[in-house]
Amino acid sequence: MTLVILDTIKATILGIVEGFTEFLPISSTGHLILVNQWISFSKDFTLMFDIVIQLGAILAVVVYFWKRLWPFTKDQNKNRETLNIWYKTLVGVLPAIILGALFGGIIEEKLFNPWTVAITLLAGGLIILYVEKKYKKRPEGHITSIANLSYKTALLIGLVQCLSMIPGTSRSGATIIGAMIFGASRVVATEFSFFLAVPTMLAASAYSLLKYKALLDNNQIIILAIGFVVSFIVALAIIKFLISYVQRNNFKIFGYYRIVLGIIIIAYFLIK
């Protein structure tokens, strides 16, 4: 009974971490790797758990943007707009699917460690501050809606997203900053990052389930369900917050946060 309670607490904490960090440009994978230094399950189950609870975050995106993502309504014009979003999203996810299939295992084996996370958090923070400084000197991006986002730009954003295969980079951070560099407004960059998350994270979660399904017992299924539900609830709140936040603010605070956290991690493991 004590072990079940302990596992429930672990799943809840990790679900909160996933839901809170998945859509902010601070790296959910990086934070989970760090938290797993103190809170984790068995090695293989931890690897699957950290990926599969992202399904809760995916569901949060689908629920929040349901009206924009459902292409089968009586309004044909709206359906065409929705399908246009899906087509561009699928184009954007192609690079990650291809490169993930080729190099995902190697990256997971070699780079999933606190040192990689610390370095990429630092580098990503500096990049965010640099882009925001440059962005401030030019008008708001010329791409002011997903409809104005070209397929070429969607593909380029998808290529930038591949950097997030390195833990600590942040999938949302890479796609948002990449989209801004290619001319998208902060709102459009953030929205497209949400849409791009759905097929990207579904593919990663499906791969993980197929790879580790034989390891699941009844207790682990319950633990996954707890992490899933907690991640969904927290992610839904974060999505609402971020959509409102980017309409009036920049991303500098996240850049500073990444830099400070990266320095703390390096200092901790040097002293340890």
ABEGO torsion letter per residue (X at the ends): XAAAAAAAAAAAAAAAAAAAAAABBAEAAAAAAAAAAABBBBAAAAAAAAAAAAAAAAAAAAAAAAAAABABBABAAAAAAAAAAAAAAAAAAAAAAAAAAAAAAAAAAAABBAAAAAAAAAAAAAAAAAAAAAAAABBBBABABAAABBAAAAAAAAAAAAAAABBGAEAAAAAAAAAAAAGBBAAAAAAAAAAAAAAAAAAAAAAAAAAAAAABBAAAAAAAAAAAAAAAAAAAAAAAAAAAAAAABBAAAAAAAAAAAAAAAAAAAAAX
